[in-house]
Amino acid sequence: MPASFLTARDVMSTPVFAVTPGDTVAHARNLMVRHGISRVLVIDAKKLTGILTKKDIGYHLQQQGAAWRRRPPDQIQVSEYATPGPVVVAPEILLRTIAGIFLAKNIGCVPVVDHGTVAGIVTRTDLMKSALAASLKGTVQDVMEDAVTVNRWHSLAHVITLMKERDEKLVVVNNDGSMAGIITETNLAFHDEDRKRSGVIQEDVPLRRHENISIGSGSDSPENAPVTAGDVMTSPVITVAPERSLPYAVGLMQKEQVNNLVVVENDTIVGIIRRDDILKEVAK
């Protein structure tokens, strides 16, 4: 079958992992970790009512305010964080159409419903693994975007604000401009700073501490130091050259199990290629 005729049924993932509205966020997060997935469906009385994603968890858990005022994930119900009324598709819908839905709705998955029953789920990852993505033409520099950067000492609150405003992954740089790491929704969802920090930790001040800070028993000691971009980033960063082909970039993302590649030329950050950039090409 030509790649252009692939459908949801051809690539959908099964089984579908689900939780109930009354389950805890901790349970849902553990389910994601155990099975290496980024979202779970919310099913109530055999009816699909919502989706809970890593982004939902990350943005909600990393809230401003004192640590003692925030509830831990095992005391929060899934219904509080889940997105209701998910977009669903039929098994026969074309992958190109699904890619367009992802981009238009800014979502990362669609449950596949067959005669009222959830038969599977199609995610952005499923599309990336498809023959349609592997057959793309062009190079990385044809579709890459400007990289949004933050200093490694920027506060976590500043990081979250910027990610929400730009809906982007953030490349973390050192004071000298060299690359230090990358921050995605996964870093936010699974960073449990409450085990490390105490007190007010997320006041929205762009730069919270510096490399030359003195470590002692006061408010700047490790247990009280504010959480920064450097604390939650992933490092090292997987990079790609701008002249590489799109199928090479797709294969590298799959091999390294990442959704973004920082584009580097002559040791300089020149852009970033995201999974969504690939999906835009798939949707054409």
Secondary structure, 3 states (H helix, E strand, C coil): CCHHHCEHHHHCECCCCEECCCCEHHHHHHHHHHHCCCEEEEEECCEEEEEEEHHHHHHHHCCCCEHHHCCCHHHCEHHHHCEECCCCECCCCEHHHHHHHHHHHCCCEEEEEECCEEEEEEEHHHHHCCHHHHCCCCEHHHHCECCEEEECCEEHHHHHHHHHHHCCCEEEECCCCCEEEEECHHHHHCCCHHHCCCCECCCCCCECCCCCCCCCCCCCCCCCCCCEHHHHCECCCCEECCCCEHHHHHHHHHHHCCCEEEEEECCEEEEEEEHHHHHHHHHC
